[in-house]
Amino acid sequence: MSFQIEVEQEFDGRWLAEIPQLPGTLAYGDSADEAVQNVQALGLRVLAYRIEHGEAVPTG
């Protein structure tokens, strides 16, 4: 399973990463790499929560 990660730099210099297939998965970082790592960790937590609670999981 793989998901697309979108990364962009905000006006204040922070980086924002998002997994569009998982609503609500937005994470900031001081660099693009840090933002990606943060959103990957968040994405895993969201997927685990959905599995534990019998919710639908996107296939990626």
Contacts in CASP RR format, 6 or more apart in sequence:
PFRMAT RR
TARGET T0000
AUTHOR 0000-0000-0000
METHOD contacts of the structure
MODEL  1
MSFQIEVEQEFDGRWLAEIPQLPGTLAYGDSADEAVQNVQALGLRVLAYR
IEHGEAVPTG
1 59 0 8 1.000
1 60 0 8 1.000
2 60 0 8 1.000
3 19 0 8 1.000
3 20 0 8 1.000
3 21 0 8 1.000
3 22 0 8 1.000
3 43 0 8 1.000
3 58 0 8 1.000
3 60 0 8 1.000
4 19 0 8 1.000
4 20 0 8 1.000
4 21 0 8 1.000
5 17 0 8 1.000
5 18 0 8 1.000
5 19 0 8 1.000
5 36 0 8 1.000
5 39 0 8 1.000
5 40 0 8 1.000
6 17 0 8 1.000
6 18 0 8 1.000
6 19 0 8 1.000
6 20 0 8 1.000
7 15 0 8 1.000
7 16 0 8 1.000
7 17 0 8 1.000
7 18 0 8 1.000
7 32 0 8 1.000
7 35 0 8 1.000
7 36 0 8 1.000
8 15 0 8 1.000
8 16 0 8 1.000
9 15 0 8 1.000
9 16 0 8 1.000
9 32 0 8 1.000
10 16 0 8 1.000
10 28 0 8 1.000
14 28 0 8 1.000
14 29 0 8 1.000
14 30 0 8 1.000
14 35 0 8 1.000
15 28 0 8 1.000
15 29 0 8 1.000
15 30 0 8 1.000
15 31 0 8 1.000
15 32 0 8 1.000
15 34 0 8 1.000
15 35 0 8 1.000
16 26 0 8 1.000
16 27 0 8 1.000
16 28 0 8 1.000
16 29 0 8 1.000
16 35 0 8 1.000
17 26 0 8 1.000
17 27 0 8 1.000
17 28 0 8 1.000
17 29 0 8 1.000
17 32 0 8 1.000
17 35 0 8 1.000
17 36 0 8 1.000
17 38 0 8 1.000
17 39 0 8 1.000
18 24 0 8 1.000
18 25 0 8 1.000
18 26 0 8 1.000
18 27 0 8 1.000
18 39 0 8 1.000
19 25 0 8 1.000
19 39 0 8 1.000
19 42 0 8 1.000
19 43 0 8 1.000
21 58 0 8 1.000
21 60 0 8 1.000
22 43 0 8 1.000
22 46 0 8 1.000
22 47 0 8 1.000
22 58 0 8 1.000
24 46 0 8 1.000
25 39 0 8 1.000
25 42 0 8 1.000
25 43 0 8 1.000
25 46 0 8 1.000
26 39 0 8 1.000
27 35 0 8 1.000
27 38 0 8 1.000
27 39 0 8 1.000
27 41 0 8 1.000
27 42 0 8 1.000
28 35 0 8 1.000
28 38 0 8 1.000
29 35 0 8 1.000
29 38 0 8 1.000
47 57 0 8 1.000
49 55 0 8 1.000
50 56 0 8 1.000
50 57 0 8 1.000
51 57 0 8 1.000
END
